[in-house]
Amino acid sequence: MAENGHYDHDVSHIPPPLHMDRVANPAPLGLFAIALTTFVLSCHNAALFGTSVATPPNVATGLAFFYGGLVLLLAGMWEFKAGNTFGATAFSSYAAFWLSYATILIPGFGFQEAFVGGYEKDALNTVAIFLLAWTLYTFIMWLGTLKANIALSALFAFLTLTLALLTISDFMHAHAGLKKAGGFFGVITSLIAWYMGLAGLLTHENSYFTLPVGNLSKH
């Protein structure tokens, strides 16, 4: 007890708050979310493993909402906290892509019902415009990777090609060949994203090896 009659550890002596400024690397989480969601949809588009391009890819709806959408959005917010403008912009934007794409597939949002009765081609053209906008956005983002690393640049290059092929397919009223090609490019895109996610996950502290991504910043 102190001389003034109060205990030294009186509740009035509040310790300063602890500052937890360190943020875990959110990039692997975001890349894995992109990879897995893209892989599932792309396998359907490419008619792999017994699937058909003629059926709607509703299997991807849940992933588009929760993994490619919600989890990816959280990764984007954590990239903002980490100070990575490019990662925050990319993850947050593609989270919005997956969430908005999911609304196209869900009947309750009314997109498909709006084009019944002979307006199916208009629906395809509308989706094509949607994909065209994302193709242009992805190309713009690709320009921001040219001095980053080979893997990141390849990821956005293949994603641009994937979206471009799917855009043209819908403008040509669901051209099966182009949709399959877009699916195959999407599978490659997802494999690159998985590789990059693993490269960010493996460190000298938790792994006996690391994966190169091809740093371009010195060139």
C-alpha positions in Angstrom: 0.0 0.0 0.0 1.3 3.5 -0.9 1.6 6.3 1.6 -1.7 7.9 0.3 -3.7 4.9 1.4 -4.2 3.5 -2.1 -2.8 0.2 -3.4 0.0 0.5 -5.9 -2.1 -1.5 -8.4 -5.2 0.6 -8.0 -7.7 0.3 -10.9 -7.1 3.9 -11.6 -3.6 3.0 -12.8 -4.6 1.7 -16.3 -1.7 0.3 -18.3 -1.2 1.6 -21.8 -2.9 -0.5 -24.5 -0.8 -3.1 -26.4 -0.3 -2.2 -30.0 -0.6 -5.3 -32.3 0.5 -3.7 -35.5 1.8 -6.9 -37.1 -0.6 -8.4 -39.7 -0.3 -11.9 -41.0 0.3 -12.2 -44.8 -3.2 -12.3 -46.3 -2.0 -13.0 -49.8 -2.0 -16.9 -49.6 -5.6 -16.8 -48.4 -6.7 -14.6 -51.2 -4.9 -16.5 -53.8 -6.2 -19.8 -52.6 -9.8 -18.4 -52.7 -9.3 -17.2 -56.3 -7.7 -20.5 -57.3 -10.2 -22.9 -55.9 -13.3 -21.0 -57.0 -11.8 -20.5 -60.5 -10.8 -24.1 -60.7 -14.3 -25.4 -60.0 -16.1 -23.1 -62.5 -13.4 -23.6 -65.1 -13.6 -27.4 -64.9 -17.3 -27.0 -65.7 -16.7 -24.5 -68.5 -14.1 -26.9 -70.0 -16.4 -29.9 -69.7 -13.9 -31.8 -67.6 -14.6 -34.8 -65.4 -17.9 -35.6 -67.1 -19.4 -32.1 -66.8 -21.2 -30.4 -69.7 -21.0 -26.8 -70.9 -24.7 -26.9 -71.6 -25.7 -27.1 -68.0 -25.6 -24.1 -65.6 -22.6 -24.0 -63.3 -24.7 -23.8 -60.1 -22.1 -25.9 -58.3 -19.9 -22.8 -58.1 -22.6 -20.6 -56.5 -21.7 -21.4 -52.9 -18.0 -21.0 -53.6 -18.6 -17.7 -55.4 -20.5 -16.4 -52.3 -18.4 -17.7 -49.5 -14.8 -18.5 -50.6 -14.4 -16.4 -53.8 -16.6 -13.7 -52.3 -16.6 -13.3 -48.6 -13.2 -14.8 -47.7 -11.6 -13.0 -50.6 -13.1 -9.7 -49.5 -11.7 -10.2 -46.0 -8.3 -10.9 -47.5 -8.6 -7.7 -49.5 -9.4 -5.7 -46.3 -6.4 -7.3 -44.6 -4.2 -6.2 -47.5 -5.3 -2.7 -46.9 -4.2 -3.1 -43.3 -0.9 -4.5 -44.5 -0.4 -1.5 -46.8 -0.5 -3.5 -50.0 -2.5 -1.3 -52.4 -2.3 -3.7 -55.4 -3.3 -6.7 -53.4 -6.1 -4.9 -51.6 -7.5 -3.6 -54.9 -7.3 -6.9 -56.6 -8.7 -9.1 -53.9 -11.6 -6.7 -53.0 -12.5 -6.2 -56.7 -12.5 -9.9 -57.6 -14.5 -10.6 -54.4 -17.1 -8.3 -55.8 -16.8 -10.1 -59.2 -17.6 -13.5 -57.6 -20.4 -12.1 -55.4 -22.1 -10.4 -58.4 -21.6 -13.5 -60.6 -23.3 -15.6 -57.9 -26.4 -13.3 -58.1 -26.6 -14.1 -61.8 -26.9 -17.8 -61.0 -29.4 -17.6 -58.2 -33.0 -17.4 -59.4 -34.1 -15.3 -56.4 -32.2 -12.3 -57.8 -34.4 -12.3 -60.9 -31.7 -12.2 -63.6 -32.6 -15.4 -65.4 -36.4 -14.8 -65.0 -36.0 -11.4 -66.7 -35.0 -13.0 -70.0 -37.5 -15.8 -70.4 -39.8 -16.1 -73.4 -37.4 -15.8 -76.3 -34.9 -13.4 -74.8 -32.2 -15.9 -74.0 -29.8 -14.3 -76.5 -30.2 -11.0 -74.8 -29.3 -12.6 -71.5 -26.1 -14.0 -73.0 -25.2 -10.5 -74.4 -25.8 -9.0 -71.0 -23.5 -11.5 -69.3 -21.0 -10.9 -72.1 -20.9 -7.1 -71.4 -20.4 -8.0 -67.7 -17.5 -10.2 -68.6 -16.1 -7.7 -71.0 -15.9 -5.1 -68.3 -14.0 -7.5 -66.1 -11.7 -8.4 -69.0 -10.8 -4.8 -69.4 -10.3 -4.4 -65.6 -8.1 -7.4 -65.5 -5.9 -6.1 -68.3 -5.5 -2.9 -66.5 -4.4 -4.8 -63.4 -2.0 -6.8 -65.5 -0.2 -3.6 -66.4 0.5 -3.2 -62.7 2.4 -6.5 -62.5 5.1 -5.9 -65.2 7.7 -5.0 -62.6 6.5 -7.4 -59.8 7.2 -11.0 -60.6 6.7 -13.5 -63.4 4.1 -15.6 -61.5 1.9 -12.6 -60.8 2.2 -11.3 -64.3 1.3 -14.7 -65.7 -1.6 -15.0 -63.4 -3.2 -11.8 -64.7 -2.3 -12.5 -68.3 -4.0 -15.9 -68.2 -7.0 -14.5 -66.3 -7.4 -11.8 -68.9 -7.4 -14.5 -71.7 -9.8 -16.6 -69.7 -12.3 -13.7 -69.4 -11.8 -12.6 -73.0 -12.6 -16.1 -74.3 -15.7 -16.4 -72.1 -16.8 -12.9 -73.2 -16.5 -13.8 -76.9 -18.3 -17.1 -76.3 -21.3 -15.3 -74.8 -21.3 -12.7 -77.5 -21.5 -15.6 -80.0 -24.4 -17.0 -78.1 -22.6 -19.6 -75.9 -20.1 -20.8 -78.4 -19.1 -24.2 -77.0 -15.6 -24.3 -78.3 -14.7 -20.8 -77.0 -16.3 -21.6 -73.7 -14.2 -24.8 -73.4 -11.1 -22.8 -74.3 -11.9 -20.3 -71.6 -12.3 -23.1 -69.2 -8.9 -24.6 -70.0 -7.3 -21.2 -69.6 -9.2 -20.8 -66.3 -7.7 -24.1 -65.0 -4.2 -22.8 -65.9 -5.0 -19.6 -64.1 -6.1 -21.4 -61.0 -3.0 -23.6 -61.0 -0.8 -20.4 -61.1 -2.9 -18.9 -58.3 -2.4 -22.0 -56.2 1.3 -22.0 -56.9 1.6 -18.3 -55.8 -0.5 -19.0 -52.7 1.8 -21.8 -51.8 4.9 -19.7 -52.5 3.6 -17.1 -50.0 2.7 -19.8 -47.5 6.1 -21.5 -47.5 8.8 -19.7 -45.6 12.2 -20.6 -44.2 10.5 -20.8 -40.8 7.9 -23.5 -41.7 9.3 -25.3 -44.7 12.5 -27.0 -45.9 12.0 -25.3 -49.3 10.5 -22.3 -50.9 9.0 -21.6 -54.3 10.4 -19.0 -56.7 8.1 -16.5 -58.3 10.6 -14.8 -60.6 11.2 -11.4 -59.2 11.2 -8.7 -61.9 11.8 -5.6 -59.8 15.5 -5.6 -60.6 15.1 -5.8 -64.3 
